[in-house]
Amino acid sequence: MNMQMFGRISDAFGPSGFEEDVIRTIAGYCKGYKVENDAMNNLYVRMPDVDECRPVVQLDAHTDECGFMVQTIHDNGVLGILMLGGFVLSNIPAHTVVIRTRKGDLVKGIITSKPVHFMNAKERASQELEIEGIYVDIGATSRSEAEEVFGVSIGDPMMPDVSFSYDEQHGICLGKAFDNRAGCACIVDTMEQLYEEREKLPVQVVGAFAAQEEVGMRGAAVTAQIVKPDLAIVFEGSPSDDFYFSASQTQGRMKGGVQIRRMDKSYISNPAFIEYAMELADKYGIPYQEAVRRGGSTNAGRISLTGKAVPVLVLGVPSRYVHTHYNFCSRKDLEAASALAAQVIRNLDEERLRHIRRQDVLEGWI
């Protein structure tokens, strides 16, 4: 995988509802494809010169990241905020953010945290936080300065202020928004692996980069209607669990390979699709791990309910500390995810498609 490509996608500005920079960055790596976006800023990438009568496989990843929006500007110049996506409140204070103004300028800010010097005994002992009591300081001293000098307005979006880096010696990526810029990079990488053989593939491959997943899987509700897939592969920057469970219990270990998800709160997987993916992973030596998630969700929850139902394979890239400012993931896991997706697509045939789509379930019974 091209680490520069992943890094640029990771760095792009893109809280939920403000994904323009992300899709422009991705489109820059898809010059040989048919590329378009819709009114929600979902991005569609199609291969040229393919038979449009073939079954369709949709590759999905969401472009948005957890971020914030300016909710109010106080008299002293600090900004009240609300969350775009699910942060744990204790992870928010004392970090930096970047605010994009209506003019397109980028303004840096610090999420406030009350110094211990000004806390009373009760405040020092308490761990309770409310988003209404967390602010962003941009260095202004009044509301008029925040608005007129810094150019900040109510409704301006903001993202974590983090820059991507790649440790080649250890194969480790550090950056922000790996949930789900890791998945976006995997779509680009998968399509690049298949590009030269596109005319011989048994299916059409459509990359669908969905907006606004972190606020309710909204983009995927649209992309699935447009693409009308027969099958879908959803890539996710899945939360790594290797620091929270024993080695025998982990199901999303960083450097453990691609995570094949059997269930979460949004979707019960298609067993035939998973068996097929695992068969190919074993055949081609692609490392993988299986997961049954008690919580969490992906765009599979929306895509699977499209039309007469769509079998979905969810492939995760284990990423540490998702929904916080800073993430780690492994190049090995990124490449395992895209390699498995490419092999799944290459090896499809009519019989396998019928089996995954359960079109053979009643054969011999009626």
DAWOTA-V736315 format. One record per residue. N is the residue number from 1. SS is DSSP state (H for helix, E for strand, C for the rest). Layout:
BEGIN
n = <N/N>
ss = <SS/SS>
END
This chain:
BEGIN
n = <1/2/3/4/5/6/7/8/9/10/11/12/13/14/15/16/17/18/19/20/21/22/23/24/25/26/27/28/29/30/31/32/33/34/35/36/37/38/39/40/41/42/43/44/45/46/47/48/49/50/51/52/53/54/55/56/57/58/59/60/61/62/63/64/65/66/67/68/69/70/71/72/73/74/75/76/77/78/79/80/81/82/83/84/85/86/87/88/89/90/91/92/93/94/95/96/97/98/99/100/101/102/103/104/105/106/107/108/109/110/111/112/113/114/115/116/117/118/119/120/121/122/123/124/125/126/127/128/129/130/131/132/133/134/135/136/137/138/139/140/141/142/143/144/145/146/147/148/149/150/151/152/153/154/155/156/157/158/159/160/161/162/163/164/165/166/167/168/169/170/171/172/173/174/175/176/177/178/179/180/181/182/183/184/185/186/187/188/189/190/191/192/193/194/195/196/197/198/199/200/201/202/203/204/205/206/207/208/209/210/211/212/213/214/215/216/217/218/219/220/221/222/223/224/225/226/227/228/229/230/231/232/233/234/235/236/237/238/239/240/241/242/243/244/245/246/247/248/249/250/251/252/253/254/255/256/257/258/259/260/261/262/263/264/265/266/267/268/269/270/271/272/273/274/275/276/277/278/279/280/281/282/283/284/285/286/287/288/289/290/291/292/293/294/295/296/297/298/299/300/301/302/303/304/305/306/307/308/309/310/311/312/313/314/315/316/317/318/319/320/321/322/323/324/325/326/327/328/329/330/331/332/333/334/335/336/337/338/339/340/341/342/343/344/345/346/347/348/349/350/351/352/353/354/355/356/357/358/359/360/361/362/363/364/365/366>
ss = <C/C/H/H/H/H/H/H/H/H/H/C/C/C/E/C/C/C/C/H/H/H/H/H/H/H/H/H/C/C/C/C/C/E/E/E/E/C/C/C/C/C/E/E/E/E/C/C/C/C/C/C/C/C/E/E/E/E/E/E/E/E/C/C/E/C/E/E/E/E/E/E/E/C/C/C/C/C/E/E/E/E/E/E/C/C/C/C/H/H/H/C/C/C/C/E/E/E/E/E/C/C/C/C/C/E/E/E/E/E/E/C/C/C/C/H/H/H/C/C/H/H/H/H/H/C/C/C/C/C/H/H/H/C/E/E/E/C/C/C/C/C/H/H/H/H/H/H/C/C/C/C/C/C/C/C/E/E/E/E/C/C/C/C/E/E/E/C/C/C/C/E/E/E/E/C/C/H/H/H/H/H/H/H/H/H/H/H/H/H/H/H/H/H/H/H/H/H/H/H/C/C/E/E/E/E/E/E/E/E/C/C/C/C/C/C/C/H/H/H/H/H/H/H/H/H/H/C/C/C/E/E/E/E/E/E/C/C/E/C/C/C/C/C/C/C/C/C/C/C/C/C/C/C/C/C/C/E/E/E/E/E/E/C/C/C/C/E/C/C/H/H/H/H/H/H/H/H/H/H/H/H/H/H/C/C/C/E/E/E/E/E/C/C/C/C/C/C/C/H/H/H/H/C/C/C/C/C/C/C/E/E/E/E/E/E/C/C/E/E/C/C/C/C/C/C/E/E/E/E/H/H/H/H/H/H/H/H/H/H/H/H/H/H/H/H/C/C/C/H/H/H/H/H/H/H/C/C/C/C/C/C/C/C/C/C>
END
